[in-house]
C-alpha cells in the first residue's frame, strides 16, 4: 500500500486565472459515495499486488495542474500555444490524472495506480476565445495535434497513453484520410509496445451513434465505454442482472471494455483539496451560483482502465501491448465489458462471485517474474485452463456445425454443376451451326469501344461514397469527453476548421 506523501514533498498548486474553471469542494456525502463504491474497494485490494510503480502514463488532455495528491507528474509538451503542460484551465486533465495516479489520503480517496508517473501533454481546450460566429480564435486542437501528441508520448518513454477526448466525423468523403492520420500514430505506439486507452465518446446532437469517432474507432486502441452511475451496487451476471452501459455512451467496432462513468470526487486545478464537480468561471461573477458539473462521461471511465494497465505493466514489464490488452480482455465481463483493477491483477473476475482472498491463498498472487511470451503467474494459467475446459463443448459443437455446413454446400454445388453441364449439352445439340458470314456481320455491328479520357483526368466515380479519397486538409476538432448534465457535450467537429497543422517540431 503506498504511503501518503509528507508535507515537504507535496507540490504547491498555482492559483487559477479568473477565466478558468475551478472545482466545487467535495463534501462528506461525495467522499462517502467514493469510499463505499465497488471500484474503491477493488483499488484498495489491488494495491496489495501492484501500485503502478515505475510505469509512465501519458495524459493527453487539457493539461495537468500541480496538486499535492499528484506526486509523480512531469510536463512533457503543450501542442496548443507552447505555454506549459502543467497548466489546466479546463479542470479536465487534472481530474483524469487524479483518477489514474492520486496518492491515498486519510479521506479514503486514491487513484488506480498511485505510484505511476503522469506525463502531461496539453492537446485541447474548451475555453478558447471565440469570434462572433462562435468559431474559436485560439487553437483548440485537431486530428493533427492528436496524432502528434501520441508520437510525443511514445518518444518520451510512455508505457500507457490515456486520451479522454474525441473528434466526430460525419463526412464519408473525408473519413478515409482522417482515419489514416490516426491509424499511423496508433501503429507507431503499437510498434513501441505502448497501450493506447481512449474514451468511447458521449452521444449528443453533434455526435450520434453511427458517426465515426476518433480515436475510439481506430483499430488498435482500447475504447472504454461508461456503465451507469449506480455502479456502487453489485449485480451478478449469472443471476440475470447486469450493470448496463449508460444511454449516452457511444458504441464502436472495437472490443467492448467499460468502467464507471461517474466519479464522485476528483482532483481540481488550483486547489489542494478534492472536488465533487467542475465549477464554471461564470460563478465568480454572478450572485446566484451555478451548480457544478459532475465528473460524468467516458472521460472518467477511460482513466480507470489506463490505471489498470499501469498495474499490469508493473507486474509484467516485458509484455507487449497486445499481450497486456489480452490480459485485461480475459477478465472483462463478456456482456458489458465491465473491468475493475482487482480482476486485472488477480486474473479473477470478481463479478463471478469467486472470493479473491481464497483464490489467491490457493493459487498464489500474480508472479511478476513470469513475463516471457505473455505467460502470467499461476492465477492466469488456472483462469485460462478453466476457460479452455468450459469452452471445449461449445467449440466441439461449433466445429461439427461448420463441417456439416461445408458438406451440404459441396453437395449442393456439385449437383448444380452437373445440372448446368446437362443443360449446356442439350442447348448445343439443339442449336444449328451459324454461317461464318453471319459472325462477321455481327462483329461489324458491335459499337466501337468508348474513348478513354486523357491522362490526368479525374475519375467521376472517385466522388462516390466509399471511393478512395485524398486526406482532407481540414480535420475535426478534438474535445474532452466531460458530459455536463442535461446538456450535450461539444465533442463533434465544427464547420470550416483550419488546416491540419504541421507535425510537432522535432517529431519523427
C-alpha positions as CSV (number, residue, x, y, z in Angstrom):
1,X,0.0,0.0,0.0
2,X,1.6,3.3,-1.0
3,X,2.1,5.8,1.8
4,X,0.7,9.4,1.7
5,X,3.4,11.9,0.9
6,X,4.8,14.2,3.7
7,X,4.2,17.9,3.6
8,X,7.7,18.7,2.5
9,X,7.3,16.7,-0.8
10,X,3.8,18.0,-1.8
11,X,3.6,20.1,-5.0
12,X,2.1,23.5,-4.5
13,X,-0.8,24.3,-6.9
14,X,-0.8,27.7,-8.5
15,X,-3.9,29.9,-8.5
16,X,-6.4,29.6,-11.3
17,X,-6.8,32.6,-13.6
18,X,-10.2,34.3,-13.4
19,X,-11.2,33.0,-16.9
20,X,-10.5,29.3,-15.9
21,X,-12.7,26.7,-14.3
22,X,-12.3,25.6,-10.7
23,X,-13.6,22.7,-8.6
24,X,-16.5,22.6,-6.2
25,X,-15.3,21.5,-2.9
26,X,-16.2,17.9,-2.1
27,X,-18.5,17.3,0.8
28,X,-18.7,14.2,3.1
29,X,-21.6,12.8,1.0
30,X,-19.4,12.7,-2.1
31,X,-16.5,11.2,-0.2
32,X,-18.7,8.6,1.3
33,X,-20.0,7.7,-2.2
34,X,-16.4,7.0,-3.3
35,X,-15.3,5.1,-0.2
36,X,-18.4,2.8,-0.3
37,X,-18.1,2.1,-4.0
38,X,-17.1,-1.3,-5.5
39,X,-14.4,0.5,-7.5
40,X,-12.8,1.9,-4.4
41,X,-12.8,-1.5,-2.7
42,X,-11.3,-3.0,-5.8
43,X,-8.5,-0.5,-5.9
44,X,-7.6,-0.9,-2.3
45,X,-7.3,-4.7,-2.7
46,X,-5.4,-4.4,-6.0
47,X,-2.8,-2.2,-4.3
48,X,-1.7,-5.3,-2.3
49,X,-0.3,-6.6,-5.6
50,X,0.7,-3.5,-7.6
51,X,0.6,0.3,-7.4
52,X,2.0,1.2,-10.9
53,X,5.5,1.9,-9.6
54,X,8.0,2.6,-12.4
55,X,5.2,2.9,-15.1
56,X,4.7,6.1,-17.1
57,X,1.2,7.1,-18.1
58,X,0.8,9.9,-20.6
59,X,-2.3,12.0,-20.2
60,X,-3.1,13.7,-23.5
61,X,-5.8,16.2,-22.4
62,X,-6.2,19.9,-21.3
63,X,-3.1,19.9,-19.2
64,X,-2.5,18.8,-15.6
65,X,-2.3,21.3,-12.8
66,X,0.2,20.5,-9.9
67,X,-1.6,19.0,-6.9
68,X,-0.4,17.7,-3.5
69,X,-2.0,14.3,-4.4
70,X,-0.1,14.0,-7.7
71,X,3.4,13.1,-6.5
72,X,4.8,12.0,-9.8
73,X,3.9,14.3,-12.6
74,X,6.0,15.9,-15.3
75,X,5.1,18.3,-18.1
76,X,6.1,17.0,-21.5
77,X,4.6,19.3,-24.2
78,X,2.0,21.9,-24.9
79,X,0.8,21.5,-28.5
80,X,-1.6,24.4,-28.5
81,X,0.2,27.6,-27.5
82,X,3.5,26.3,-26.2
83,X,2.8,27.6,-22.7
84,X,3.1,24.8,-20.2
85,X,1.6,21.3,-20.0
86,X,1.4,21.8,-16.2
87,X,-1.4,24.3,-16.7
88,X,-5.1,23.2,-16.8
89,X,-7.6,26.0,-17.4
90,X,-10.4,23.5,-18.1
91,X,-10.0,21.3,-15.0
92,X,-10.5,18.2,-17.1
93,X,-7.0,16.8,-17.4
94,X,-6.2,17.2,-13.7
95,X,-9.3,15.2,-12.8
96,X,-8.3,12.5,-15.3
97,X,-4.8,12.3,-13.9
98,X,-6.1,12.0,-10.4
99,X,-8.2,9.0,-11.2
100,X,-5.1,7.4,-12.6
101,X,-2.5,8.2,-10.0
102,X,-3.8,10.2,-7.0
103,X,-1.9,9.2,-3.8
104,X,-4.1,7.9,-1.0
105,X,-5.1,10.1,2.0
106,X,-7.0,9.9,5.2
107,X,-10.2,10.9,3.3
108,X,-10.1,7.5,1.6
109,X,-9.6,8.8,-1.9
110,X,-6.9,7.2,-4.1
111,X,-6.0,6.7,-7.7
112,X,-5.9,3.3,-9.5
113,X,-2.1,3.4,-9.8
114,X,-0.9,5.9,-7.2
115,X,2.8,5.2,-7.8
116,X,2.7,5.7,-11.6
117,X,4.3,8.7,-13.2
118,X,1.9,11.1,-15.0
119,X,3.3,12.7,-18.3
120,X,1.2,15.7,-19.1
121,X,0.6,16.6,-22.7
122,X,-1.7,19.5,-23.4
123,X,-3.6,19.0,-26.7
124,X,-7.1,20.5,-26.4
125,X,-9.2,23.1,-24.5
126,X,-12.9,24.1,-24.5
127,X,-12.2,27.6,-23.2
128,X,-10.6,29.1,-26.3
129,X,-11.7,32.7,-27.1
130,X,-14.2,32.7,-29.9
131,X,-15.4,35.2,-32.6
132,X,-18.9,36.5,-33.2
133,X,-19.9,33.3,-35.1
134,X,-18.8,31.0,-32.3
135,X,-15.6,29.8,-34.1
136,X,-12.5,29.5,-31.9
137,X,-9.9,32.2,-32.4
138,X,-7.2,30.4,-30.4
139,X,-6.0,26.9,-31.3
140,X,-8.1,24.1,-29.8
141,X,-6.5,21.0,-31.2
142,X,-7.5,18.8,-34.1
143,X,-6.6,15.3,-35.5
144,X,-3.2,16.6,-36.5
145,X,-2.2,17.6,-32.9
146,X,-3.9,14.5,-31.6
147,X,-1.7,12.2,-33.7
148,X,1.3,14.3,-32.9
149,X,0.6,14.0,-29.2
150,X,0.6,10.2,-29.4
151,X,4.0,10.3,-31.1
152,X,5.3,12.8,-28.5
153,X,4.2,10.5,-25.7
154,X,5.9,7.5,-27.3
155,X,9.1,9.3,-27.9
156,X,9.3,10.4,-24.3
157,X,9.0,6.9,-23.0
158,X,5.3,6.5,-22.1
159,X,4.1,2.9,-21.3
160,X,0.4,3.8,-21.3
161,X,-1.4,6.6,-23.1
162,X,-4.8,7.9,-21.8
163,X,-6.9,10.1,-24.2
164,X,-10.2,11.2,-22.7
165,X,-11.2,13.2,-25.8
166,X,-12.8,12.6,-29.2
167,X,-13.5,14.1,-32.6
168,X,-16.6,13.0,-34.5
169,X,-16.6,12.7,-38.3
170,X,-19.8,12.6,-40.4
171,X,-18.4,13.3,-43.8
172,X,-17.8,10.0,-45.6
173,X,-15.5,11.7,-48.2
174,X,-13.0,12.8,-45.5
175,X,-13.2,9.7,-43.4
176,X,-10.6,7.6,-45.2
177,X,-8.0,10.4,-44.9
178,X,-8.8,11.2,-41.3
179,X,-8.6,7.6,-40.3
180,X,-5.2,7.2,-41.9
181,X,-3.8,10.1,-39.8
182,X,-4.8,8.5,-36.6
183,X,-4.0,4.9,-37.6
184,X,-0.4,5.9,-38.4
185,X,0.0,7.3,-34.9
186,X,-1.7,4.4,-33.2
187,X,0.5,2.0,-35.2
188,X,3.6,4.0,-34.0
189,X,2.6,3.4,-30.4
190,X,1.9,-0.3,-31.1
191,X,5.4,-0.7,-32.6
192,X,6.9,0.6,-29.4
193,X,4.6,-1.6,-27.2
194,X,2.6,1.4,-25.8
195,X,-1.1,0.7,-24.9
196,X,-3.4,3.5,-26.1
197,X,-6.6,3.9,-23.9
198,X,-9.3,6.2,-25.1
199,X,-12.8,7.3,-24.1
200,X,-15.6,5.9,-26.4
201,X,-17.3,9.2,-26.5
202,X,-20.7,10.6,-25.4
203,X,-23.7,10.7,-27.6
204,X,-25.2,14.1,-28.3
205,X,-26.8,16.0,-31.2
206,X,-23.4,16.7,-32.6
207,X,-22.0,13.2,-32.2
208,X,-24.5,10.4,-32.7
209,X,-24.5,6.6,-32.8
210,X,-23.0,5.6,-36.2
211,X,-20.7,8.6,-36.5
212,X,-17.0,7.8,-36.9
213,X,-15.3,8.7,-33.6
214,X,-11.5,9.4,-33.4
215,X,-9.5,7.9,-31.8
216,X,-12.1,5.5,-30.4
217,X,-12.9,3.7,-33.7
218,X,-9.3,3.3,-34.7
219,X,-8.1,-0.3,-34.8
220,X,-5.5,-1.0,-32.0
221,X,-6.9,1.3,-29.3
222,X,-8.7,0.2,-26.1
223,X,-12.0,2.1,-26.3
224,X,-13.7,2.5,-22.9
225,X,-17.5,2.9,-22.5
226,X,-19.2,4.0,-19.3
227,X,-21.5,2.0,-17.2
228,X,-24.4,3.6,-15.3
229,X,-23.7,5.8,-12.3
230,X,-25.3,3.2,-9.9
231,X,-22.0,1.3,-10.1
232,X,-21.7,1.1,-6.3
233,X,-24.3,-1.7,-6.3
234,X,-23.1,-5.2,-7.1
235,X,-25.0,-7.4,-9.5
236,X,-24.4,-10.9,-10.7
237,X,-24.4,-11.6,-14.4
238,X,-25.4,-15.2,-13.9
239,X,-28.4,-14.1,-11.9
240,X,-29.8,-12.1,-14.9
241,X,-28.9,-8.6,-13.7
242,X,-26.0,-6.7,-15.2
243,X,-24.6,-3.2,-14.9
244,X,-25.8,-1.6,-18.2
245,X,-23.9,0.9,-20.2
246,X,-25.1,4.5,-19.9
247,X,-27.6,5.6,-22.5
248,X,-25.2,8.3,-23.7
249,X,-22.2,6.0,-24.3
250,X,-21.2,5.7,-28.0
251,X,-20.6,2.2,-29.3
252,X,-17.8,1.3,-31.7
253,X,-16.2,-1.5,-33.6
254,X,-13.5,-2.4,-31.1
255,X,-13.7,-4.8,-28.2
256,X,-16.2,-3.7,-25.5
257,X,-14.5,-2.5,-22.3
258,X,-16.3,-0.4,-19.7
259,X,-15.7,1.2,-16.4
260,X,-17.7,3.6,-14.1
261,X,-18.6,6.8,-15.9
262,X,-19.2,9.0,-12.9
263,X,-16.6,9.9,-10.4
264,X,-18.0,11.1,-7.0
265,X,-14.8,13.1,-6.3
266,X,-11.7,14.1,-8.2
267,X,-8.7,16.4,-8.1
268,X,-9.4,20.1,-9.1
269,X,-6.9,22.5,-10.5
270,X,-5.7,25.5,-8.4
271,X,-6.6,23.7,-5.1
272,X,-5.0,21.3,-2.7
273,X,-8.3,19.5,-1.8
274,X,-10.9,17.4,-3.6
275,X,-13.9,18.4,-5.7
276,X,-17.3,16.9,-6.5
277,X,-17.5,18.7,-9.8
278,X,-16.3,21.4,-12.2
279,X,-17.3,25.0,-11.4
280,X,-17.7,27.2,-14.5
281,X,-15.9,30.6,-14.4
282,X,-19.3,32.4,-14.6
283,X,-19.8,31.6,-10.9
284,X,-17.1,34.1,-10.0
285,X,-19.2,36.9,-11.5
286,X,-22.7,36.0,-10.6
287,X,-24.6,36.4,-7.4
288,X,-26.6,33.2,-7.9
289,X,-24.2,30.3,-8.2
290,X,-24.5,27.6,-10.9
291,X,-24.5,24.0,-9.7
292,X,-21.1,22.3,-10.5
293,X,-21.0,19.9,-13.4
294,X,-20.4,16.4,-12.0
295,X,-17.4,14.4,-13.2
296,X,-19.5,12.3,-15.6
297,X,-18.7,10.9,-19.1
298,X,-16.5,8.4,-20.8
299,X,-13.6,10.8,-19.9
300,X,-13.7,9.4,-16.4
301,X,-14.1,5.8,-17.4
302,X,-11.0,5.7,-19.6
303,X,-8.5,6.5,-16.8
304,X,-9.8,3.6,-14.7
305,X,-8.7,1.3,-17.4
306,X,-5.5,3.2,-18.1
307,X,-4.6,2.9,-14.4
308,X,-5.4,-0.8,-14.5
309,X,-3.0,-1.2,-17.4
310,X,-0.3,0.6,-15.3
311,X,-0.8,-2.1,-12.6
312,X,-0.4,-4.8,-15.2
313,X,2.7,-3.2,-16.7
314,X,4.4,-3.2,-13.3
315,X,3.6,-6.9,-12.9
316,X,4.6,-7.9,-16.4
317,X,7.1,-5.3,-17.7
318,X,8.2,-7.5,-20.6
319,X,4.7,-7.9,-22.1
320,X,3.9,-6.4,-25.5
321,X,1.0,-4.0,-25.9
322,X,-1.1,-6.8,-27.4
323,X,-0.3,-9.2,-24.5
324,X,-1.3,-6.6,-21.9
325,X,-4.6,-6.0,-23.8
326,X,-5.3,-9.7,-23.8
327,X,-4.7,-10.0,-20.1
328,X,-7.3,-7.3,-19.5
329,X,-9.8,-8.7,-22.0
330,X,-9.6,-12.1,-20.3
331,X,-11.3,-10.8,-17.2
332,X,-13.7,-8.2,-18.7
333,X,-17.4,-9.0,-18.4
334,X,-18.5,-10.7,-21.7
335,X,-21.8,-8.8,-21.8
336,X,-21.0,-5.3,-20.6
337,X,-17.2,-5.2,-20.8
338,X,-17.0,-4.2,-17.2
339,X,-13.4,-4.3,-15.9
340,X,-12.0,-3.5,-12.5
341,X,-8.4,-3.2,-11.2
342,X,-8.6,-6.2,-8.8
343,X,-9.8,-8.5,-11.5
344,X,-7.0,-7.3,-13.8
345,X,-4.1,-8.0,-11.3
346,X,-5.5,-11.3,-9.9
347,X,-6.9,-12.7,-13.2
348,X,-10.2,-13.4,-11.3
349,X,-13.5,-11.8,-12.5
350,X,-14.8,-10.5,-9.1
351,X,-18.3,-10.2,-10.5
352,X,-18.3,-14.0,-10.9
353,X,-18.8,-14.3,-7.1
354,X,-15.5,-16.0,-6.5
355,X,-13.7,-15.0,-3.3
356,X,-10.4,-13.3,-4.4
357,X,-8.7,-13.8,-1.0
358,X,-9.5,-17.5,-1.0
359,X,-8.4,-17.8,-4.6
360,X,-5.1,-16.1,-4.0
361,X,-4.5,-18.3,-0.9
362,X,-5.0,-21.4,-3.1
363,X,-3.2,-20.3,-6.3
364,X,-0.8,-17.6,-5.2
365,X,-0.5,-13.9,-6.0
366,X,0.4,-12.8,-9.5
367,X,4.1,-13.6,-10.2
368,X,5.9,-10.6,-11.5
369,X,8.9,-12.8,-12.6
370,X,6.7,-14.6,-15.1
371,X,7.0,-12.2,-18.1
372,X,8.1,-14.2,-21.1
373,X,5.8,-14.6,-24.0
374,X,2.9,-13.1,-22.1
375,X,2.6,-16.1,-19.8
376,X,1.3,-14.9,-16.5
377,X,1.5,-16.2,-12.9
378,X,-0.4,-19.2,-11.5
379,X,-3.6,-17.2,-11.4
380,X,-3.7,-16.6,-15.1
381,X,-2.7,-20.1,-16.0
382,X,-5.5,-21.5,-13.9
383,X,-8.0,-19.0,-15.2
384,X,-7.1,-19.8,-18.8
385,X,-7.3,-23.5,-18.2
386,X,-10.7,-23.1,-16.7
387,X,-11.9,-21.1,-19.7
388,X,-10.5,-23.7,-22.1
389,X,-12.3,-26.5,-20.2
390,X,-15.5,-24.5,-20.0
391,X,-15.5,-23.7,-23.7
392,X,-14.4,-27.1,-25.0
393,X,-18.0,-28.5,-25.5
394,X,-19.1,-25.3,-27.3
395,X,-16.1,-25.5,-29.7
396,X,-16.9,-29.1,-30.4
397,X,-20.5,-28.3,-31.4
398,X,-19.3,-25.3,-33.5
399,X,-16.8,-27.5,-35.4
400,X,-19.5,-30.1,-36.1
401,X,-21.8,-27.4,-37.4
402,X,-19.1,-26.0,-39.6
403,X,-18.2,-29.4,-41.1
404,X,-21.8,-30.3,-41.8
405,X,-22.4,-26.9,-43.4
406,X,-19.4,-27.3,-45.7
407,X,-20.5,-30.8,-46.7
408,X,-24.0,-29.6,-47.6
409,X,-22.6,-26.7,-49.6
410,X,-20.3,-29.0,-51.5
411,X,-23.1,-31.5,-52.3
412,X,-25.3,-28.7,-53.4
413,X,-22.6,-27.1,-55.6
414,X,-21.7,-30.4,-57.3
415,X,-25.4,-31.0,-58.1
416,X,-25.8,-27.6,-59.6
417,X,-22.7,-28.1,-61.7
418,X,-24.0,-31.4,-63.1
419,X,-27.3,-29.8,-64.0
420,X,-25.5,-26.9,-65.7
421,X,-23.5,-29.3,-67.8
422,X,-26.6,-31.3,-68.9
423,X,-28.4,-28.1,-69.8
424,X,-25.4,-26.8,-71.8
425,X,-25.1,-30.1,-73.7
426,X,-28.8,-30.0,-74.6
427,X,-28.6,-26.4,-75.8
428,X,-25.6,-27.0,-78.1
429,X,-27.2,-30.1,-79.6
430,X,-30.4,-28.2,-80.5
431,X,-28.7,-25.0,-81.9
432,X,-27.7,-25.2,-85.7
433,X,-24.2,-24.0,-86.7
434,X,-24.2,-20.4,-87.8
435,X,-22.7,-19.3,-91.1
436,X,-19.2,-17.6,-90.9
437,X,-20.6,-14.6,-92.8
438,X,-23.1,-14.1,-90.0
439,X,-20.4,-13.9,-87.4
440,X,-18.5,-11.3,-89.5
441,X,-21.7,-9.2,-89.8
442,X,-22.4,-9.5,-86.1
443,X,-18.9,-8.3,-85.3
444,X,-19.2,-5.4,-87.6
445,X,-22.4,-4.4,-85.9
446,X,-20.8,-4.0,-82.5
447,X,-20.4,-0.4,-81.3
448,X,-16.8,0.9,-81.2
449,X,-15.1,0.9,-77.7
450,X,-15.6,4.0,-75.6
451,X,-12.9,6.6,-75.9
452,X,-10.5,6.8,-72.9
453,X,-10.0,10.1,-71.1
454,X,-6.6,11.7,-71.4
455,X,-4.1,11.0,-68.6
456,X,-4.7,13.1,-65.5
457,X,-8.5,13.4,-66.0
458,X,-10.3,12.8,-62.6
459,X,-12.4,9.7,-62.5
460,X,-16.1,10.7,-61.8
461,X,-16.5,7.6,-59.7
462,X,-14.0,9.0,-57.2
463,X,-16.7,11.2,-55.8
464,X,-19.0,8.4,-54.9
465,X,-19.2,7.3,-51.3
466,X,-16.7,4.5,-50.5
467,X,-14.3,5.5,-53.2
468,X,-10.7,6.3,-52.2
469,X,-10.3,9.9,-51.2
470,X,-7.4,12.2,-50.6
471,X,-6.9,13.2,-47.0
472,X,-8.8,16.3,-46.2
473,X,-6.9,19.5,-45.4
474,X,-9.4,20.1,-42.6
475,X,-9.8,17.8,-39.7
476,X,-12.4,17.5,-36.9
477,X,-11.8,19.4,-33.7
478,X,-11.0,17.4,-30.5
479,X,-12.7,18.0,-27.2
480,X,-12.7,16.3,-23.8
481,X,-15.4,13.8,-23.0
482,X,-16.8,15.5,-19.9
483,X,-20.6,15.4,-20.1
484,X,-22.4,18.2,-18.2
485,X,-25.9,17.1,-17.0
486,X,-28.8,17.8,-19.5
487,X,-26.5,19.5,-22.0
488,X,-24.9,17.9,-25.0
489,X,-21.0,17.8,-24.9
490,X,-19.1,19.7,-27.6
491,X,-17.4,16.6,-28.9
492,X,-18.0,17.0,-32.6
493,X,-16.2,18.7,-35.4
494,X,-17.1,22.3,-36.2
495,X,-17.5,23.5,-39.8
496,X,-14.7,25.3,-41.7
497,X,-11.9,24.1,-39.4
498,X,-8.4,25.4,-40.0
499,X,-6.0,23.2,-41.9
500,X,-4.2,20.4,-40.1
501,X,-1.0,21.9,-38.6
502,X,2.4,20.7,-39.5
503,X,4.0,18.0,-37.3
504,X,5.1,18.9,-33.9
505,X,8.7,20.3,-34.0
506,X,11.3,17.6,-33.7
507,X,8.8,14.9,-34.4
508,X,9.9,11.8,-36.2
